Amino acid sequence: MLNIPQEKLTAIKNFAHQYIFKLLCQQDIPFILAHLDPQLIGIGAAEHNYYDTPQTAKDFILSLEGQIPACELLNEEWTILPLAQGLYLAQGRHYLTSDEDQQLLVQTHQRATIVIRDLGSDFSYVYINLSHPYQELQGTENFPFQVGSQTYKYMEAELNKAKEQLQQKQQQMEVVLHSVNGGVKSSNDDDTYSYAYISEELPGMFGYTMEEFKKFTGNNAMGMVYPPDLPRALADCNECFKDGNPTYSTKYRVPCKDGSLKWVMDSGRKTKTPEGNTIINSIYLDITKDEEARQSELNHERRTKQQYYDLLSSINSNYYFIYLVNLEDGSGIPLRLPETECAVFTSYSTDGLYDIEPLVRSHFHPDDSAKILEHFSLSGLRRQKKDRHIDFALECRSRLFGSEYRWTAFN
């Protein structure tokens, strides 16, 4: 085995590389023809490419001019072995890919075996053999044109189909967001949920341009929340995300550019990017009208209840005490209590539940207790309601007003 000086080794590797690079990347056939050895023989990549004379090998290489699409070489490696004085074997391998503008998709491993003659000031190619899988070559092809073109067309069709589907989904989303006055965003899973993407519709919901919205919010989702609503909104999200749940939903107010406040329903889902990062995709819906209607209804309900309580409290100021009982859930609210001996009544209310029996047992005549409970216990009131008794009264003896029994009227 002959030792090869490093400088010579580098020159031989570069000359072997030049054949592959000039043929497949630059299509510089004249360079190759100028460096063919007079004793050249070669075998091409295809099964039918076998040339055992210098002329047939040269003619084959000449025929490749203009046929080979521009390619890119990746992961190129070469091993050089000395064969005899002035002859070297270059054994190489590389990964071959077609350029994007060639309208065919080629991705294949290729081997190269080249015998190189050292001419002193230059080199020549004595033997050339390129090989890659036969199944990729069709008929008399010297390069996998057909499979590459078919693969490219298939990929192009699939890509166009995917683009069309994506465009349809985007259009559908735009229609939905426009009809419900909404927007979407993607944010990073950090302390402020900084924005990674904001749809054009989102700033418009609140009267901002995109730049104004980013400045107003600090380019993060927390910045758009009306400050008094922020603690509750964050608590809602934390509760939703417990135990690894990826989805959330909350509602809050957002300050608009004109100074008004809008209610939004903010719902979304955590997802992983191919790089392993967590992204939160969200949709915002304007629920201002619904929320204002709900708040108005609640306020109306509160006012109605208060008016009802005020009305009951004003009924006949001669009543010693007035008690409001909810027959559905059994709750009881004292609307009027005597100014003295209040503890007599309030001590028998447990967590707002109506229960008159302890009061009756302790402060009413034993002979009257049964009929009082029959009419004025919770079960008695419910029964009379069922029997459609609207107004009823009962007189009995009690010690509510002193140590002696006095006649008392229940109405």
C-alpha positions, 0 to 999 in steps of 0.5 A: 500500500502506497502512502499518499501525501496530504496535499496530494490526497486533498487534490485527488478528493477535490478532482473526484468531487469535481466530476460529481459537482460539474455533472450534477450541479453545474452541468459543465460537460466541457470540463469533464470532456477535457479531463477524460483519460484516453483509456476511459471506460465507464458504467453509468447509474442505470442498468443499461449504462455499460460502456467498455470502450473509451469512445462509447464512454465518452459518447455517453458523457457527451449525451448527458449535456442538457439532460441532468437537472440542477441538483444539490449535493449533501453529506459528501464523503470520499475515501482515496486508495492508491492502486498503482503508480499514478493511479488512485481509486476514489470511493465516494457517497453523497445525498442528491436532491433536486433544486426546487425550480426543477419541477421534479422531486429527487431525493436519493443516496448515490455512490461514486467509484472513480479511478483517477490518473495523476498526470503531474500537473493535472488529473484525468478520469480513467473509470467512472461508475455512479450508482443509485437504486435501480427501481428509481430509474424507468426504461432507458433513463440515465437519471430518475426523471420520471419518478422525480417528475411524478413525485413532484407533480404529486407533491405539488397537487397535494400542496395545492389541495392543502392550500385550497383547503386552508384558504377555504377554512380561512374564508369560513373563519372570516365569515364566522368572525365577521358575523359574530364580531370576533377575532382570534390570536395565538399567544405564548404560554408565558407570564403575560401570554405574549402574542405570537399572532393576532388576526386582523379582526381582533383590534377592530372589535375594540376600535383599534388599528393593529399597531394601536392594539399592540401598543395598548395591550403591551402585545400580550393577552393580559394587557387587553383585560379591564384591570378590575376583571383581570384577577377573576379572568386569571383565576378562571384560566388557572382553574380550567388548566388544572390537572393538565386540561388544555382548554379554557374559557372565561369572560371579562371586559375590554377597554375600547378606544372610544372609552367604552367597555366591551364584554368578550368570551375568551375561549381557547386551547393549548397546543404544542408546536413542532419545536416543542413550544406551547402555544395557546390558540384563542377565539374572542367573541363579543358578548356585550349585548348578551351580558348587558341584557343579563346584568339588566335582568339581574338588576331588575330581579334585585330591584323587584325583590327589594321592592317586595321586601319593602312592601312586606315590611310595610304591611300592617305595622301592628304585626309583632314580627314578619317572616318570609319563607321560600317554600321551594328551598326551605329558606327563611328571612326575617323581614321584621323582628320585635325591638325587644327579645329579638333573640327569641326569633333569630336564634331559631334560624340556622344558616337561613333555613326556616324552622319554627318548631323549636320556637313553638316548643319553647314559647307556646302552650303545649296544647296549641303546639300541634295545631301551630306546626300543622299549619305553620311548619315548613311542611304545613305551609307547603301543604296549604300551598298545594291545597291552594289556601291563600290566606289562613289564620290561627289564634294560640297562646304564647309567652312571647310577650312575657312570662305568662301565656297570652293569646297570639294571632298567626296570619 
